[in-house]
Every structure is written in structure tokens, then in C-alpha cells.
Amino acid sequence: MILGFLGFWGLVLLAITVWMEFTGQPALGWATGLLAVVLAFWGLLRLRRRLPDRRARRHI
């Protein structure tokens, strides 16, 4: 669920950053926020791979 939340906001921040760049407005803050969301998403994906499979525990 958290991955979906971060993915959604990552797409929103990407669209805002691109729009700000095309219109010539300052986009550094938006790009920094996008970087933070992407790093959090990447970190959660790595954590998810290390955790044991939840489906395997249901059958026990």
C-alpha cells in the first residue's frame, strides 16, 4: 500500500517538475521532493525483497 502511495506521488511530482521546467519557473524544490520520493520507493522495494514471503506464512 505504501508503494502505491509513493508511486502516485512520484508521478505527480514528476509531472509538476516537468511542467515547471517547461514554463521556466523554479523547479529545484519539486525536483528535490521527487528525488526523496524515488529514494523512498527504491528503499522500500529493496526492503520488500529481503522480507520473507507473506503468502508462505499463511499456510503454516
C-alpha positions, 0 to 999 in steps of 0.5 A: 500500500505504501508503494502505491502511495509513493508511486502516485506521488512520484508521478505527480511530482514528476509531472509538476517538475516537468511542467515547471521546467517547461514554463521556466519557473523554479523547479529545484524544490519539486525536483528535490521532493521527487528525488526523496520520493524515488529514494523512498520507493527504491528503499522500500522495494529493496526492503520488500525483497529481503522480507520473507514471503507473506503468502508462505506464512499463511499456510503454516 
